Amino acid sequence: MKGAIIFGSESDKAVMRKAAEVFRDLGVDCAARIVSAHRTPELLDETVKRLEAEGVEVIIAGAGLAAHLPGVIASRTLIPVIGVPISSGALGGLDALLSMVQMPRPVPVATVGLDNAANAAWLACEILALKYGDLRERLAARREEMRAAFALGAEVEW
């Protein structure tokens, strides 16, 4: 099972690292690449073809501002694409969010909240778990650990 993480700029690395951490924690192989849909469209096409050939089954794509990267990737592959809108610029990420969630049919981009690359990886793992029972078991165990931790309640000091 293999996922990929693509983002358009070095400045997005800190946000997107959170997706890699979830993948690593759950035992999902992943490749990460910085590729710009605007500055290097040919390289993006080559990258998508390479990821398909390598057997990647889900792609997480992060972008800010106009945020075309996830949509462009989705237009070039049938691999599911999960977009991570990155907060930046004058609109604080709203432009990126809308760019991803307003994709025309039949080229959807599943989209998580602003800067929430970790949630993108959790969703990617749920998609992969449809095929990989061992991953499904790890996800179920993590959910149970979370429930147990919250069931204890957290003491609050005022």
Backbone as a ProteinNet text record, in pm:
[ID]
protein_1_A
[PRIMARY]
MKGAIIFGSESDKAVMRKAAEVFRDLGVDCAARIVSAHRTPELLDETVKRLEAEGVEVIIAGAGLAAHLPGVIASRTLIPVIGVPISSGALGGLDALLSMVQMPRPVPVATVGLDNAANAAWLACEILALKYGDLRERLAARREEMRAAFALGAEVEW
[TERTIARY]
85.5	0	88.8	51.5	138.9	57.8	98.5	38.9	145	101.5	194.4	147.5	244	217.5	286.1	207.6	262.2	219.4	314.2	280.6	362.9	313.6	366.8	485.8	521.4	626.4	693.8	820.2	896.3	827.3	760.7	695	576.6	529	417.9	464.6	594.1	651.6	608.4	607.5	572.6	429.6	337.5	198.5	188.3	251.7	237.2	312.2	411	484.5	388.6	280.8	185.2	121	100.3	46.5	147.3	273.4	378.2	389.4	372	380.2	268.6	147.1	35.7	61.9	103.4	136	241.9	347.8	456.7	404.9	324.1	270.8	182.4	111.9	20.7	81.5	208.9	277.6	246.8	212.1	183.4	306	358.6	469.3	421.7	508.7	469.3	589.5	563.1	661.1	614.6	707.7	671.8	749.4	680.6	741.9	692.4	781.1	742.3	735.6	616.4	596	489.4	515.4	421.4	337.4	206.6	117.2	136.2	176.3	191.2	331.5	431.5	569	629.1	585.5	644.2	534.7	441.7	331.5	376.9	483.6	532.9	586.1	658.3	710.5	595.6	488.1	373.1	312.9	298.4	245.6	334.3	465.8	559.8	549.4	536.1	527.5	402.9	289.7	165.1	177.6	233.5	252.9	344.9	451.1	544.1	475.5	394.7	324.7	227.7	158.5	69.2	148.6	262.5	346.3	401.9	425.1	478.6	371.1	245.7	138.3	80.5	99.9	39.7	-112.5	-179.8	-324.2	-404	-336.6	-403.6	-299.8	-343.2	-253.4	-310	-224.2	-258.4	-185	-259	-198.7	-231.2	-127.4	-145.8	-108.7	-189	-161	-230.9	-172.4	-232.4	-270.7	-324.4	-368.1	-466.2	-440.4	-535.5	-550.5	-449.4	-454.5	-499.7	-440.7	-477.6	-418.1	-314.3	-241.4	-330	-413.4	-495.2	-589.2	-650.5	-741.9	-671.7	-555	-479	-438.1	-391.7	-355.6	-478.3	-591.5	-713.8	-756	-728.2	-767.2	-679.1	-567.1	-471.8	-462.3	-543.6	-536.2	-670.9	-689.6	-807.4	-775	-650.7	-613.5	-688.5	-751.8	-819.6	-722.1	-766.4	-685.2	-755.2	-679.8	-729.4	-654.1	-728.2	-667	-653.5	-541.6	-517.1	-501.6	-604.4	-589.2	-495.5	-397.3	-298	-326.3	-334.4	-367.3	-249.8	-278.3	-176.9	-246.6	-171.3	-221.1	-326.1	-380.2	-474.4	-604	-643.6	-770.2	-752.7	-631.3	-605.7	-635.7	-642.7	-668.2	-807.5	-896.9	-1032.8	-1030.7	-944.6	-933.5	-889.1	-794.1	-746.8	-857.1	-927.9	-1037	-1142.9	-1186.2	-1289.9	-1242.1	-1116.4	-1062	-1071.6	-1052.2	-1055	-1196.1	-1280.9	-1414.2	-1507.4	-1474.3	-1560.9	-1517.9	-1449.1	-1405.9	-1527.5	-1519.7	-1632.2	-1639.2	-1760.4	-1772.4	-1721.3	-1670.1	-1649.4	-1505.6	-1449.8	-1310.7	-1307.9	-1353.6	-1359	-1222.8	-1212.1	-1099.5	-1160.9	-1140.3	-1182.4	-1100	-1160.5	-1089.9	-1109.4	-1001.1	-1005.9	-994	-995.1	-987.5	-851.6	-847.6	-725	-610.2	-499.3	-375	-388.2	-492.6	-516.6	-465.6	-335.9	-274.4	-284.9	-284.8	-299.2	-433.6	-540.2	-671.8	-676	-604.2	-596.3	-534.7	-432.6	-368.2	-459.7	-534	-630.3	-734	-784.9	-881.2	-817.5	-695	-624.5	-611.3	-581	-567.8	-702.1	-811	-942.8	-972.2	-933.1	-951.6	-869.2	-744	-657.2	-706.3	-766.5	-814.3	-927.9	-991.5	-1093.8	-1032.1	-904.7	-832.9	-739.3	-685.2	-582.3	-635.7	-666.7	-723.9	-633.6	-501.6	-409.9	-413.4	-424.9	-437	-570.3	-675.4	-806.9	-799.3	-728.8	-713.4	-635.4	-529.4	-452.5	-537.6	-617	-706.1	-807.1	-867	-965	-900	-777.4	-706.5	-680	-639.4	-614.1	-740.9	-851	-978.5	-1014.8	-992.3	-1023.6	-933.7	-806.1	-714	-762	-808	-857.9	-980.7	-1073.3	-1195.2	-1161.3	-1069.7	-1030.9	-968.8	-885.3	-821.2	-923.7	-1022.8	-1125	-1223	-1243.6	-1337.1	-1287	-1157.6	-1101.1	-1130.9	-1153.1	-1177.3	-1047	-1042.2	-922.9	-958	-877.2	-899.7	-858.5	-940.7	-915.3	-882.3	-772.8	-736.9	-772.5	-837.5	-876.6	-785.3
-117.1	0	121.6	215.2	329.8	455.7	563.8	694	791.6	907.4	1012.5	1144.9	1229.7	1364.6	1460.5	1552	1650.8	1789.2	1881.2	2018.8	2111.4	2233.3	2322	2406	2409	2501.8	2452.8	2483.7	2450.7	2508	2622.1	2685.5	2602.7	2504.7	2419.5	2297.2	2278.2	2155	2129.4	2231.1	2211.9	2161.3	2212.9	2166.8	2023.8	1995.4	1865.4	1753.7	1789.6	1690.5	1611.3	1674.8	1608.4	1488.1	1494.3	1379.3	1266.2	1300	1197.4	1128.2	1203	1144	1042.5	1073.3	978.7	854.8	873.3	758.7	670.7	731.7	656.3	581.4	649.8	590.8	469.1	472.5	362.9	262.1	279.8	183.1	191.6	309.5	328.4	390.6	324.8	381.5	507.6	608	727.9	795.4	854.9	937.8	1081	1173.5	1314.7	1392.5	1486.8	1565.9	1710.2	1802.5	1942.2	1965	1993.2	2015.7	2124.2	2222	2331.1	2307.5	2318.9	2307.1	2424	2539.8	2659.4	2674	2649.2	2674	2558.7	2435	2317.3	2217.3	2256.1	2166	2035.4	2040.8	1918.2	1821.8	1875.9	1792.5	1731.1	1805.3	1751.1	1634.4	1649.1	1538.7	1415.2	1434.4	1322.4	1258.2	1340.7	1291	1206.2	1251.9	1175.9	1041.4	1041.3	915.7	820.6	874.5	793.2	733.9	814.9	765.3	653.6	668.8	561.6	434	446.7	330.8	264.8	343.5	291.2	227	235.4	172.7	256.2	387.8	475.7	465.4	456	434.7	552.9	652.6	773.4	885.3	1006.3	1121.5	1231	1285.6	1403.1	1520	1625.5	1741.1	1867.4	1939.4	2062.1	2183.6	2288.9	2411.6	2529.6	2645	2768.1	2859.3	2974	3074.4	3015	3024.7	2974	2821.9	2754.1	2611.8	2521.1	2537.4	2453.8	2313.8	2294	2167.3	2044.3	2035.8	1915.1	1889.6	1994.8	1979.2	1938.1	1995	1956	1809.9	1767.9	1627	1539	1575.3	1494.9	1485.9	1589.8	1587.8	1496.2	1453.2	1372.9	1227.8	1188.6	1051.4	1009.8	880	827.1	789.7	810.4	790.6	894.8	855.6	955.2	1062.5	1187.1	1300.6	1367.6	1388.6	1458.5	1590.4	1700.5	1832.2	1886.5	1952.1	2021.8	2170	2250.9	2394.4	2453.2	2526.3	2581.9	2730.1	2769.1	2908.7	2998	3095.5	3191.6	3306.4	3409.7	3521.1	3605	3698.1	3796.8	3735.2	3620.6	3558.6	3448.1	3428.3	3335.1	3189.7	3152.4	3014	2988.6	3083.9	3066.3	3041.9	3114.7	3095.1	2952.9	2900.6	2763.9	2662.2	2682.7	2592.3	2588.1	2703.7	2708.8	2650.3	2673.8	2618.4	2466.4	2404.7	2258.2	2202.1	2261.4	2203.2	2233.6	2331.3	2368.9	2307.3	2196	2131	2087.6	2102.9	2061.7	1910	1859.4	1715.9	1680.4	1567.6	1452.5	1444.2	1555.2	1557.8	1607.5	1525.6	1571.3	1572.2	1656.6	1656.2	1650.9	1540.4	1534.3	1640.3	1713.4	1826.5	1825.8	1850.6	1859.9	2006.5	2032.9	2170	2233.8	2364	2441.1	2383.6	2360.2	2313.7	2177	2102.6	1976.8	1856.5	1855.8	1746.4	1613.9	1618.6	1494.6	1429.6	1508.3	1452.9	1397.7	1460.9	1409.2	1270	1250.4	1119	1016.4	1058.6	966.1	922.2	1017.1	983.5	892.3	921.8	837.4	694.4	683.2	550.1	477.2	549.9	486.4	433.6	509.3	463.9	337	339.2	222.7	102.3	128	20.1	-59.4	-5.4	-82	-203.8	-194.5	-301.8	-379.7	-313.6	-372.9	-393.7	-519.4	-552.8	-520.4	-535.6	-505	-356.6	-272.4	-128.8	-98.7	-166.5	-148.5	-181	-286.3	-323.5	-217.9	-163.8	-58.2	66.9	102.6	218.3	196.6	78	47.1	53.8	2.9	7.3	152	237.4	378.2	448.4	418.9	479.4	435	308.8	257.8	322.4	339.8	408.5	551.2	619.1	755.8	758.5	665.4	660.3	635	542.6	510.4	631	704.2	821.7	929.8	949	1048.8	1002	871.8	819.1	845.7	856	885.5	1028.4	1112.5	1254	1322.9	1447.1	1524.2	1619.9	1614.6	1706.4	1846.1	1942.3	2079.7	2159.8	2231.6	2321.6	2463.1	2534.2	2672.8	2766.7
0	0	0	-85.1	-103.4	-129.7	-64.2	-85.8	-131.6	-176.7	-216.8	-159	-131.7	-81.7	-177.7	-233.4	-326.9	-278.2	-282.4	-249.1	-334.9	-351.2	-452.5	-414.6	-286.8	-245.3	-117.3	-104.5	16.5	140.9	127	241.7	293.4	216.6	258.2	337	345.1	401	545.9	629.4	771.1	786.7	706.7	712.3	662	549.3	484.6	556.7	637.1	716.3	806	850.2	938.6	870.6	739.1	665.5	663.9	640.4	638.5	773.4	881.2	1015.1	1037.8	993.2	1007.8	923.2	798.4	713	780.4	828.5	892.4	1015.2	1095.4	1218	1189	1075.6	1041.8	944.3	910.5	826.8	678.4	629.8	487.8	421.9	318.8	242.7	172.9	168.4	94.7	32.8	-80.7	-149.5	-135.6	-122.2	-112.3	-217.3	-281.2	-386.2	-379.1	-411.9	-430.5	-581.7	-630.8	-774.4	-789.1	-872	-892.9	-1018.1	-1004.6	-1119.3	-1214.7	-1162.9	-1246	-1304.5	-1222.5	-1266.1	-1345.3	-1313.9	-1380.8	-1419.2	-1506.8	-1540.6	-1606.1	-1686.4	-1750	-1645	-1546.4	-1438.5	-1358.7	-1338.4	-1266.9	-1343.7	-1475.2	-1556.5	-1544.9	-1554.4	-1541.8	-1403.3	-1301.1	-1163.9	-1145.1	-1194.5	-1181.2	-1253.5	-1373.4	-1447.2	-1371.1	-1312.1	-1235.3	-1111.8	-1043.1	-924.6	-961.9	-1074	-1120.5	-1146.8	-1214.4	-1246.5	-1120.7	-1016.6	-890.5	-803.5	-845.5	-769.9	-657.2	-661.9	-561.2	-572.2	-456.7	-455.3	-402.5	-347.8	-300.5	-295.4	-331.8	-334.8	-245.2	-160.7	-81	-144.8	-178.5	-244.1	-166.2	-126.4	-50.8	-132.6	-118.4	-191.9	-125.5	-142.7	-93	-208.4	-174.5	-271.4	-371.6	-501.2	-600.5	-592.2	-543.3	-507.8	-621.1	-736.8	-850	-843.1	-765.4	-766.6	-748.4	-644.2	-628.5	-746.3	-798	-910.4	-1038.3	-1062.3	-1181	-1170.7	-1053.8	-1035.4	-1059.9	-1000.2	-1016.1	-1162.1	-1239.7	-1381	-1464.4	-1407.5	-1483.3	-1436.7	-1340	-1289.1	-1232	-1218.6	-1148.6	-1004.6	-963.8	-823.8	-741	-629.4	-545.6	-496	-501	-456.9	-339	-233.5	-114.8	-106.6	-109.1	-105.9	35.4	59.3	185.9	153.3	180.3	158.2	264.7	218.3	309.8	329.1	455.4	485.8	449.5	364.8	322.3	250.9	225.9	146.8	216.3	141.3	193.1	242.2	186.8	225.9	329.8	376.7	485.7	454.6	328.1	290.7	237.2	251.6	199.5	48.8	-22.1	-166	-199.4	-124.9	-147.3	-119.2	-9.1	27	-83.1	-128	-231	-363.2	-396.4	-519.8	-520.7	-405	-396.9	-389.6	-307.8	-290.1	-406.5	-489	-599.8	-732.9	-729.5	-853.6	-935.5	-1066.9	-1151.9	-1163.9	-1184.9	-1205	-1343.1	-1365.3	-1277.7	-1227.7	-1180.1	-1133.4	-988.6	-894.3	-755.8	-687.2	-588.3	-495.8	-356.4	-286	-145.9	-73.5	17.3	78.1	229	300	446.3	485.9	613.9	663.7	641.3	658.1	639.9	721.8	655.2	717.8	785.5	754.6	826.3	747.2	719.8	644.8	720	852.9	929.4	898.8	893.5	862.8	720.4	628.9	492.5	493.4	573.1	580.9	647.7	749.8	810.9	707.8	628.1	523.7	418.8	379.1	282.5	336.6	464.3	524.9	528.3	550.6	545.6	405.2	303.2	165.2	142	182.7	165	245.8	360.8	447.5	384.5	282.5	210.7	142.8	111.7	41.8	134	234.5	320.1	461.8	493.4	623.3	740.1	723.2	832.6	868	767.5	793	860.2	816.6	879.2	1028.4	1062.3	1203.9	1280.7	1221	1288.4	1308.9	1208	1222.6	1333.9	1337.1	1441.5	1579.6	1590.2	1718.8	1761.2	1667	1700.3	1746	1678.4	1720.3	1861.2	1890.8	2024.7	2129.7	2097.2	2188.9	2215.6	2111.7	2125.3	2215.6	2189.5	2272.4	2418.6	2441.3	2579.4	2648	2575.9	2634.5	2669.3	2583.1	2610.8	2715.9	2726.3	2826.4	2967.5	2985	3116.5	3158.1	3062	3092.1	3129.8	3106.3	3139.9	3252.6	3355.4	3467.2	3423.8	3458.1	3419.9	3544	3536	3646	3607.4	3694.4	3664.5	3728.9
[MASK]
++++++++++++++++++++++++++++++++++++++++++++++++++++++++++++++++++++++++++++++++++++++++++++++++++++++++++++++++++++++++++++++++++++++++++++++++++++++++++++++

